[in-house]
Amino acid sequence: MNVAVHGRELGITHFIDDRIDVLQAMRSVVPNLYLFGPQFGPQPPGMRHVHGWAEVAREFA
């Protein structure tokens, strides 16, 4: 089973990962995608880049 199927089953609204391919698979299912940690190269649209857990905490505060 792929991650999008799990996301749909669980009703996930926010998802954090450091891999663009995982987030792209979730794009049609999860409305709030967070690309975590240092990234090299362009960030695909529809993802918010967060550099660390403190920034994640501020997003959810």
mmCIF file of the N, C-alpha and C atoms, coordinates in Angstrom:
data_MODEL
# 
_entry.id   MODEL 
# 
loop_
_atom_site.group_PDB 
_atom_site.id 
_atom_site.type_symbol 
_atom_site.label_atom_id 
_atom_site.label_alt_id 
_atom_site.label_comp_id 
_atom_site.label_asym_id 
_atom_site.label_entity_id 
_atom_site.label_seq_id 
_atom_site.pdbx_PDB_ins_code 
_atom_site.Cartn_x 
_atom_site.Cartn_y 
_atom_site.Cartn_z 
_atom_site.occupancy 
_atom_site.B_iso_or_equiv 
_atom_site.pdbx_formal_charge 
_atom_site.auth_seq_id 
_atom_site.auth_comp_id 
_atom_site.auth_asym_id 
_atom_site.auth_atom_id 
_atom_site.pdbx_PDB_model_num 
ATOM 1   N N  . MET A 1 1  ? 0.834  -1.184 0.000  1.00 0.00 ? 1  MET A N  1 
ATOM 2   C CA . MET A 1 1  ? 0.000  0.000  0.000  1.00 0.00 ? 1  MET A CA 1 
ATOM 3   C C  . MET A 1 1  ? 0.877  1.244  0.000  1.00 0.00 ? 1  MET A C  1 
ATOM 4   N N  . ASN A 1 2  ? 0.456  2.259  -0.734 1.00 0.00 ? 2  ASN A N  1 
ATOM 5   C CA . ASN A 1 2  ? 1.284  3.463  -0.736 1.00 0.00 ? 2  ASN A CA 1 
ATOM 6   C C  . ASN A 1 2  ? 0.816  4.455  0.325  1.00 0.00 ? 2  ASN A C  1 
ATOM 7   N N  . VAL A 1 3  ? 1.613  5.476  0.552  1.00 0.00 ? 3  VAL A N  1 
ATOM 8   C CA . VAL A 1 3  ? 1.329  6.423  1.628  1.00 0.00 ? 3  VAL A CA 1 
ATOM 9   C C  . VAL A 1 3  ? 0.044  7.199  1.408  1.00 0.00 ? 3  VAL A C  1 
ATOM 10  N N  . ALA A 1 4  ? -0.313 7.474  0.174  1.00 0.00 ? 4  ALA A N  1 
ATOM 11  C CA . ALA A 1 4  ? -1.542 8.222  -0.102 1.00 0.00 ? 4  ALA A CA 1 
ATOM 12  C C  . ALA A 1 4  ? -2.770 7.437  0.350  1.00 0.00 ? 4  ALA A C  1 
ATOM 13  N N  . VAL A 1 5  ? -2.754 6.127  0.169  1.00 0.00 ? 5  VAL A N  1 
ATOM 14  C CA . VAL A 1 5  ? -3.875 5.293  0.596  1.00 0.00 ? 5  VAL A CA 1 
ATOM 15  C C  . VAL A 1 5  ? -4.017 5.374  2.111  1.00 0.00 ? 5  VAL A C  1 
ATOM 16  N N  . HIS A 1 6  ? -2.915 5.273  2.829  1.00 0.00 ? 6  HIS A N  1 
ATOM 17  C CA . HIS A 1 6  ? -2.950 5.381  4.289  1.00 0.00 ? 6  HIS A CA 1 
ATOM 18  C C  . HIS A 1 6  ? -3.432 6.766  4.723  1.00 0.00 ? 6  HIS A C  1 
ATOM 19  N N  . GLY A 1 7  ? -2.946 7.790  4.056  1.00 0.00 ? 7  GLY A N  1 
ATOM 20  C CA . GLY A 1 7  ? -3.361 9.147  4.386  1.00 0.00 ? 7  GLY A CA 1 
ATOM 21  C C  . GLY A 1 7  ? -4.857 9.340  4.211  1.00 0.00 ? 7  GLY A C  1 
ATOM 22  N N  . ARG A 1 8  ? -5.393 8.794  3.146  1.00 0.00 ? 8  ARG A N  1 
ATOM 23  C CA . ARG A 1 8  ? -6.834 8.900  2.895  1.00 0.00 ? 8  ARG A CA 1 
ATOM 24  C C  . ARG A 1 8  ? -7.613 8.126  3.956  1.00 0.00 ? 8  ARG A C  1 
ATOM 25  N N  . GLU A 1 9  ? -7.173 6.926  4.273  1.00 0.00 ? 9  GLU A N  1 
ATOM 26  C CA . GLU A 1 9  ? -7.861 6.101  5.273  1.00 0.00 ? 9  GLU A CA 1 
ATOM 27  C C  . GLU A 1 9  ? -7.891 6.776  6.640  1.00 0.00 ? 9  GLU A C  1 
ATOM 28  N N  . LEU A 1 10 ? -6.807 7.458  6.988  1.00 0.00 ? 10 LEU A N  1 
ATOM 29  C CA . LEU A 1 10 ? -6.686 8.088  8.306  1.00 0.00 ? 10 LEU A CA 1 
ATOM 30  C C  . LEU A 1 10 ? -7.242 9.509  8.348  1.00 0.00 ? 10 LEU A C  1 
ATOM 31  N N  . GLY A 1 11 ? -7.553 10.073 7.204  1.00 0.00 ? 11 GLY A N  1 
ATOM 32  C CA . GLY A 1 11 ? -8.055 11.437 7.159  1.00 0.00 ? 11 GLY A CA 1 
ATOM 33  C C  . GLY A 1 11 ? -7.010 12.473 7.547  1.00 0.00 ? 11 GLY A C  1 
ATOM 34  N N  . ILE A 1 12 ? -5.774 12.225 7.183  1.00 0.00 ? 12 ILE A N  1 
ATOM 35  C CA . ILE A 1 12 ? -4.666 13.109 7.553  1.00 0.00 ? 12 ILE A CA 1 
ATOM 36  C C  . ILE A 1 12 ? -4.834 14.478 6.889  1.00 0.00 ? 12 ILE A C  1 
ATOM 37  N N  . THR A 1 13 ? -4.630 15.538 7.665  1.00 0.00 ? 13 THR A N  1 
ATOM 38  C CA . THR A 1 13 ? -4.725 16.892 7.138  1.00 0.00 ? 13 THR A CA 1 
ATOM 39  C C  . THR A 1 13 ? -3.366 17.590 7.056  1.00 0.00 ? 13 THR A C  1 
ATOM 40  N N  . HIS A 1 14 ? -2.367 17.089 7.794  1.00 0.00 ? 14 HIS A N  1 
ATOM 41  C CA . HIS A 1 14 ? -1.020 17.654 7.791  1.00 0.00 ? 14 HIS A CA 1 
ATOM 42  C C  . HIS A 1 14 ? -0.018 16.495 7.740  1.00 0.00 ? 14 HIS A C  1 
ATOM 43  N N  . PHE A 1 15 ? 1.048  16.677 6.954  1.00 0.00 ? 15 PHE A N  1 
ATOM 44  C CA . PHE A 1 15 ? 2.039  15.615 6.818  1.00 0.00 ? 15 PHE A CA 1 
ATOM 45  C C  . PHE A 1 15 ? 3.412  16.247 6.669  1.00 0.00 ? 15 PHE A C  1 
ATOM 46  N N  . ILE A 1 16 ? 4.380  15.737 7.419  1.00 0.00 ? 16 ILE A N  1 
ATOM 47  C CA . ILE A 1 16 ? 5.755  16.243 7.411  1.00 0.00 ? 16 ILE A CA 1 
ATOM 48  C C  . ILE A 1 16 ? 6.678  15.127 6.951  1.00 0.00 ? 16 ILE A C  1 
ATOM 49  N N  . ASP A 1 17 ? 7.551  15.437 5.998  1.00 0.00 ? 17 ASP A N  1 
ATOM 50  C CA . ASP A 1 17 ? 8.543  14.460 5.559  1.00 0.00 ? 17 ASP A CA 1 
ATOM 51  C C  . ASP A 1 17 ? 9.729  15.197 4.971  1.00 0.00 ? 17 ASP A C  1 
ATOM 52  N N  . ASP A 1 18 ? 10.868 14.523 4.914  1.00 0.00 ? 18 ASP A N  1 
ATOM 53  C CA . ASP A 1 18 ? 12.056 15.140 4.327  1.00 0.00 ? 18 ASP A CA 1 
ATOM 54  C C  . ASP A 1 18 ? 12.290 14.692 2.885  1.00 0.00 ? 18 ASP A C  1 
ATOM 55  N N  . ARG A 1 19 ? 11.376 13.889 2.358  1.00 0.00 ? 19 ARG A N  1 
ATOM 56  C CA . ARG A 1 19 ? 11.528 13.405 0.986  1.00 0.00 ? 19 ARG A CA 1 
ATOM 57  C C  . ARG A 1 19 ? 10.425 13.979 0.089  1.00 0.00 ? 19 ARG A C  1 
ATOM 58  N N  . ILE A 1 20 ? 10.847 14.650 -0.954 1.00 0.00 ? 20 ILE A N  1 
ATOM 59  C CA . ILE A 1 20 ? 9.906  15.266 -1.892 1.00 0.00 ? 20 ILE A CA 1 
ATOM 60  C C  . ILE A 1 20 ? 9.020  14.216 -2.549 1.00 0.00 ? 20 ILE A C  1 
ATOM 61  N N  . ASP A 1 21 ? 9.574  13.049 -2.894 1.00 0.00 ? 21 ASP A N  1 
ATOM 62  C CA . ASP A 1 21 ? 8.770  12.028 -3.571 1.00 0.00 ? 21 ASP A CA 1 
ATOM 63  C C  . ASP A 1 21 ? 7.620  11.532 -2.690 1.00 0.00 ? 21 ASP A C  1 
ATOM 64  N N  . VAL A 1 22 ? 7.846  11.433 -1.392 1.00 0.00 ? 22 VAL A N  1 
ATOM 65  C CA . VAL A 1 22 ? 6.789  11.005 -0.471 1.00 0.00 ? 22 VAL A CA 1 
ATOM 66  C C  . VAL A 1 22 ? 5.706  12.081 -0.418 1.00 0.00 ? 22 VAL A C  1 
ATOM 67  N N  . LEU A 1 23 ? 6.113  13.341 -0.299 1.00 0.00 ? 23 LEU A N  1 
ATOM 68  C CA . LEU A 1 23 ? 5.140  14.428 -0.243 1.00 0.00 ? 23 LEU A CA 1 
ATOM 69  C C  . LEU A 1 23 ? 4.360  14.547 -1.551 1.00 0.00 ? 23 LEU A C  1 
ATOM 70  N N  . GLN A 1 24 ? 5.012  14.340 -2.669 1.00 0.00 ? 24 GLN A N  1 
ATOM 71  C CA . GLN A 1 24 ? 4.311  14.393 -3.950 1.00 0.00 ? 24 GLN A CA 1 
ATOM 72  C C  . GLN A 1 24 ? 3.248  13.305 -4.035 1.00 0.00 ? 24 GLN A C  1 
ATOM 73  N N  . ALA A 1 25 ? 3.512  12.153 -3.461 1.00 0.00 ? 25 ALA A N  1 
ATOM 74  C CA . ALA A 1 25 ? 2.524  11.064 -3.457 1.00 0.00 ? 25 ALA A CA 1 
ATOM 75  C C  . ALA A 1 25 ? 1.315  11.427 -2.601 1.00 0.00 ? 25 ALA A C  1 
ATOM 76  N N  . MET A 1 26 ? 1.505  12.309 -1.619 1.00 0.00 ? 26 MET A N  1 
ATOM 77  C CA . MET A 1 26 ? 0.427  12.710 -0.713 1.00 0.00 ? 26 MET A CA 1 
ATOM 78  C C  . MET A 1 26 ? -0.340 13.934 -1.214 1.00 0.00 ? 26 MET A C  1 
ATOM 79  N N  . ARG A 1 27 ? 0.137  14.557 -2.264 1.00 0.00 ? 27 ARG A N  1 
ATOM 80  C CA . ARG A 1 27 ? -0.393 15.836 -2.732 1.00 0.00 ? 27 ARG A CA 1 
ATOM 81  C C  . ARG A 1 27 ? -1.906 15.829 -2.976 1.00 0.00 ? 27 ARG A C  1 
ATOM 82  N N  . SER A 1 28 ? -2.435 14.769 -3.524 1.00 0.00 ? 28 SER A N  1 
ATOM 83  C CA . SER A 1 28 ? -3.871 14.733 -3.842 1.00 0.00 ? 28 SER A CA 1 
ATOM 84  C C  . SER A 1 28 ? -4.732 14.380 -2.629 1.00 0.00 ? 28 SER A C  1 
ATOM 85  N N  . VAL A 1 29 ? -4.101 14.017 -1.516 1.00 0.00 ? 29 VAL A N  1 
ATOM 86  C CA . VAL A 1 29 ? -4.832 13.534 -0.350 1.00 0.00 ? 29 VAL A CA 1 
ATOM 87  C C  . VAL A 1 29 ? -4.739 14.488 0.836  1.00 0.00 ? 29 VAL A C  1 
ATOM 88  N N  . VAL A 1 30 ? -3.565 15.017 1.096  1.00 0.00 ? 30 VAL A N  1 
ATOM 89  C CA . VAL A 1 30 ? -3.304 15.827 2.291  1.00 0.00 ? 30 VAL A CA 1 
ATOM 90  C C  . VAL A 1 30 ? -3.150 17.294 1.889  1.00 0.00 ? 30 VAL A C  1 
ATOM 91  N N  . PRO A 1 31 ? -3.962 18.189 2.455  1.00 0.00 ? 31 PRO A N  1 
ATOM 92  C CA . PRO A 1 31 ? -3.901 19.591 2.044  1.00 0.00 ? 31 PRO A CA 1 
ATOM 93  C C  . PRO A 1 31 ? -2.696 20.374 2.562  1.00 0.00 ? 31 PRO A C  1 
ATOM 94  N N  . ASN A 1 32 ? -2.073 19.932 3.658  1.00 0.00 ? 32 ASN A N  1 
ATOM 95  C CA . ASN A 1 32 ? -0.961 20.675 4.259  1.00 0.00 ? 32 ASN A CA 1 
ATOM 96  C C  . ASN A 1 32 ? 0.288  19.807 4.299  1.00 0.00 ? 32 ASN A C  1 
ATOM 97  N N  . LEU A 1 33 ? 1.207  20.076 3.375  1.00 0.00 ? 33 LEU A N  1 
ATOM 98  C CA . LEU A 1 33 ? 2.429  19.287 3.266  1.00 0.00 ? 33 LEU A CA 1 
ATOM 99  C C  . LEU A 1 33 ? 3.625  20.126 3.679  1.00 0.00 ? 33 LEU A C  1 
ATOM 100 N N  . TYR A 1 34 ? 4.503  19.530 4.493  1.00 0.00 ? 34 TYR A N  1 
ATOM 101 C CA . TYR A 1 34 ? 5.674  20.218 5.014  1.00 0.00 ? 34 TYR A CA 1 
ATOM 102 C C  . TYR A 1 34 ? 6.937  19.451 4.631  1.00 0.00 ? 34 TYR A C  1 
ATOM 103 N N  . LEU A 1 35 ? 7.822  20.126 3.913  1.00 0.00 ? 35 LEU A N  1 
ATOM 104 C CA . LEU A 1 35 ? 9.110  19.568 3.518  1.00 0.00 ? 35 LEU A CA 1 
ATOM 105 C C  . LEU A 1 35 ? 10.106 19.919 4.616  1.00 0.00 ? 35 LEU A C  1 
ATOM 106 N N  . PHE A 1 36 ? 10.629 18.894 5.291  1.00 0.00 ? 36 PHE A N  1 
ATOM 107 C CA . PHE A 1 36 ? 11.416 19.080 6.509  1.00 0.00 ? 36 PHE A CA 1 
ATOM 108 C C  . PHE A 1 36 ? 12.910 19.031 6.247  1.00 0.00 ? 36 PHE A C  1 
ATOM 109 N N  . GLY A 1 37 ? 13.637 19.890 6.957  1.00 0.00 ? 37 GLY A N  1 
ATOM 110 C CA . GLY A 1 37 ? 15.089 19.821 6.997  1.00 0.00 ? 37 GLY A CA 1 
ATOM 111 C C  . GLY A 1 37 ? 15.770 20.491 5.831  1.00 0.00 ? 37 GLY A C  1 
ATOM 112 N N  . PRO A 1 38 ? 17.097 20.355 5.783  1.00 0.00 ? 38 PRO A N  1 
ATOM 113 C CA . PRO A 1 38 ? 17.855 20.981 4.702  1.00 0.00 ? 38 PRO A CA 1 
ATOM 114 C C  . PRO A 1 38 ? 17.463 20.364 3.363  1.00 0.00 ? 38 PRO A C  1 
ATOM 115 N N  . GLN A 1 39 ? 17.277 21.208 2.383  1.00 0.00 ? 39 GLN A N  1 
ATOM 116 C CA . GLN A 1 39 ? 16.905 20.751 1.047  1.00 0.00 ? 39 GLN A CA 1 
ATOM 117 C C  . GLN A 1 39 ? 17.815 21.409 0.030  1.00 0.00 ? 39 GLN A C  1 
ATOM 118 N N  . PHE A 1 40 ? 18.130 20.679 -1.001 1.00 0.00 ? 40 PHE A N  1 
ATOM 119 C CA . PHE A 1 40 ? 18.995 21.180 -2.063 1.00 0.00 ? 40 PHE A CA 1 
ATOM 120 C C  . PHE A 1 40 ? 18.224 21.050 -3.369 1.00 0.00 ? 40 PHE A C  1 
ATOM 121 N N  . GLY A 1 41 ? 18.038 22.165 -4.023 1.00 0.00 ? 41 GLY A N  1 
ATOM 122 C CA . GLY A 1 41 ? 17.272 22.169 -5.261 1.00 0.00 ? 41 GLY A CA 1 
ATOM 123 C C  . GLY A 1 41 ? 15.937 22.848 -5.057 1.00 0.00 ? 41 GLY A C  1 
ATOM 124 N N  . PRO A 1 42 ? 15.191 22.963 -6.138 1.00 0.00 ? 42 PRO A N  1 
ATOM 125 C CA . PRO A 1 42 ? 13.916 23.684 -6.059 1.00 0.00 ? 42 PRO A CA 1 
ATOM 126 C C  . PRO A 1 42 ? 12.875 22.917 -5.260 1.00 0.00 ? 42 PRO A C  1 
ATOM 127 N N  . GLN A 1 43 ? 12.041 23.689 -4.603 1.00 0.00 ? 43 GLN A N  1 
ATOM 128 C CA . GLN A 1 43 ? 10.939 23.124 -3.823 1.00 0.00 ? 43 GLN A CA 1 
ATOM 129 C C  . GLN A 1 43 ? 9.702  23.090 -4.715 1.00 0.00 ? 43 GLN A C  1 
ATOM 130 N N  . PRO A 1 44 ? 9.076  21.927 -4.859 1.00 0.00 ? 44 PRO A N  1 
ATOM 131 C CA . PRO A 1 44 ? 7.866  21.845 -5.666 1.00 0.00 ? 44 PRO A CA 1 
ATOM 132 C C  . PRO A 1 44 ? 6.740  22.680 -5.060 1.00 0.00 ? 44 PRO A C  1 
ATOM 133 N N  . PRO A 1 45 ? 5.834  23.172 -5.892 1.00 0.00 ? 45 PRO A N  1 
ATOM 134 C CA . PRO A 1 45 ? 4.703  23.934 -5.364 1.00 0.00 ? 45 PRO A CA 1 
ATOM 135 C C  . PRO A 1 45 ? 3.804  23.067 -4.490 1.00 0.00 ? 45 PRO A C  1 
ATOM 136 N N  . GLY A 1 46 ? 3.122  23.715 -3.566 1.00 0.00 ? 46 GLY A N  1 
ATOM 137 C CA . GLY A 1 46 ? 2.176  23.009 -2.712 1.00 0.00 ? 46 GLY A CA 1 
ATOM 138 C C  . GLY A 1 46 ? 2.774  22.443 -1.442 1.00 0.00 ? 46 GLY A C  1 
ATOM 139 N N  . MET A 1 47 ? 4.053  22.754 -1.199 1.00 0.00 ? 47 MET A N  1 
ATOM 140 C CA . MET A 1 47 ? 4.730  22.280 0.011  1.00 0.00 ? 47 MET A CA 1 
ATOM 141 C C  . MET A 1 47 ? 5.324  23.478 0.741  1.00 0.00 ? 47 MET A C  1 
ATOM 142 N N  . ARG A 1 48 ? 5.254  23.442 2.048  1.00 0.00 ? 48 ARG A N  1 
ATOM 143 C CA . ARG A 1 48 ? 5.882  24.481 2.858  1.00 0.00 ? 48 ARG A CA 1 
ATOM 144 C C  . ARG A 1 48 ? 7.169  23.905 3.421  1.00 0.00 ? 48 ARG A C  1 
ATOM 145 N N  . HIS A 1 49 ? 8.288  24.608 3.220  1.00 0.00 ? 49 HIS A N  1 
ATOM 146 C CA . HIS A 1 49 ? 9.570  24.142 3.728  1.00 0.00 ? 49 HIS A CA 1 
ATOM 147 C C  . HIS A 1 49 ? 9.732  24.579 5.177  1.00 0.00 ? 49 HIS A C  1 
ATOM 148 N N  . VAL A 1 50 ? 10.011 23.624 6.067  1.00 0.00 ? 50 VAL A N  1 
ATOM 149 C CA . VAL A 1 50 ? 10.318 23.914 7.466  1.00 0.00 ? 50 VAL A CA 1 
ATOM 150 C C  . VAL A 1 50 ? 11.717 23.391 7.742  1.00 0.00 ? 50 VAL A C  1 
ATOM 151 N N  . HIS A 1 51 ? 12.520 24.218 8.398  1.00 0.00 ? 51 HIS A N  1 
ATOM 152 C CA . HIS A 1 51 ? 13.933 23.884 8.587  1.00 0.00 ? 51 HIS A CA 1 
ATOM 153 C C  . HIS A 1 51 ? 14.208 22.997 9.789  1.00 0.00 ? 51 HIS A C  1 
ATOM 154 N N  . GLY A 1 52 ? 13.310 22.981 10.764 1.00 0.00 ? 52 GLY A N  1 
ATOM 155 C CA . GLY A 1 52 ? 13.533 22.182 11.974 1.00 0.00 ? 52 GLY A CA 1 
ATOM 156 C C  . GLY A 1 52 ? 12.266 22.088 12.795 1.00 0.00 ? 52 GLY A C  1 
ATOM 157 N N  . TRP A 1 53 ? 12.357 21.371 13.922 1.00 0.00 ? 53 TRP A N  1 
ATOM 158 C CA . TRP A 1 53 ? 11.172 21.126 14.751 1.00 0.00 ? 53 TRP A CA 1 
ATOM 159 C C  . TRP A 1 53 ? 10.634 22.383 15.414 1.00 0.00 ? 53 TRP A C  1 
ATOM 160 N N  . ALA A 1 54 ? 11.499 23.353 15.712 1.00 0.00 ? 54 ALA A N  1 
ATOM 161 C CA . ALA A 1 54 ? 11.011 24.601 16.289 1.00 0.00 ? 54 ALA A CA 1 
ATOM 162 C C  . ALA A 1 54 ? 10.098 25.321 15.304 1.00 0.00 ? 54 ALA A C  1 
ATOM 163 N N  . GLU A 1 55 ? 10.450 25.301 14.042 1.00 0.00 ? 55 GLU A N  1 
ATOM 164 C CA . GLU A 1 55 ? 9.619  25.918 13.018 1.00 0.00 ? 55 GLU A CA 1 
ATOM 165 C C  . GLU A 1 55 ? 8.300  25.158 12.846 1.00 0.00 ? 55 GLU A C  1 
ATOM 166 N N  . VAL A 1 56 ? 8.349  23.845 12.939 1.00 0.00 ? 56 VAL A N  1 
ATOM 167 C CA . VAL A 1 56 ? 7.128  23.030 12.888 1.00 0.00 ? 56 VAL A CA 1 
ATOM 168 C C  . VAL A 1 56 ? 6.210  23.418 14.043 1.00 0.00 ? 56 VAL A C  1 
ATOM 169 N N  . ALA A 1 57 ? 6.765  23.564 15.235 1.00 0.00 ? 57 ALA A N  1 
ATOM 170 C CA . ALA A 1 57 ? 5.982  23.936 16.409 1.00 0.00 ? 57 ALA A CA 1 
ATOM 171 C C  . ALA A 1 57 ? 5.301  25.278 16.220 1.00 0.00 ? 57 ALA A C  1 
ATOM 172 N N  . ARG A 1 58 ? 6.011  26.236 15.617 1.00 0.00 ? 58 ARG A N  1 
ATOM 173 C CA . ARG A 1 58 ? 5.405  27.549 15.352 1.00 0.00 ? 58 ARG A CA 1 
ATOM 174 C C  . ARG A 1 58 ? 4.271  27.438 14.342 1.00 0.00 ? 58 ARG A C  1 
ATOM 175 N N  . GLU A 1 59 ? 4.404  26.583 13.363 1.00 0.00 ? 59 GLU A N  1 
ATOM 176 C CA . GLU A 1 59 ? 3.345  26.377 12.361 1.00 0.00 ? 59 GLU A CA 1 
ATOM 177 C C  . GLU A 1 59 ? 2.067  25.866 13.006 1.00 0.00 ? 59 GLU A C  1 
ATOM 178 N N  . PHE A 1 60 ? 2.206  25.024 14.017 1.00 0.00 ? 60 PHE A N  1 
ATOM 179 C CA . PHE A 1 60 ? 1.061  24.385 14.631 1.00 0.00 ? 60 PHE A CA 1 
ATOM 180 C C  . PHE A 1 60 ? 0.560  25.111 15.882 1.00 0.00 ? 60 PHE A C  1 
ATOM 181 N N  . ALA A 1 61 ? 1.236  26.194 16.272 1.00 0.00 ? 61 ALA A N  1 
ATOM 182 C CA . ALA A 1 61 ? 0.848  26.937 17.478 1.00 0.00 ? 61 ALA A CA 1 
ATOM 183 C C  . ALA A 1 61 ? -0.379 27.784 17.220 1.00 0.00 ? 61 ALA A C  1 
# 
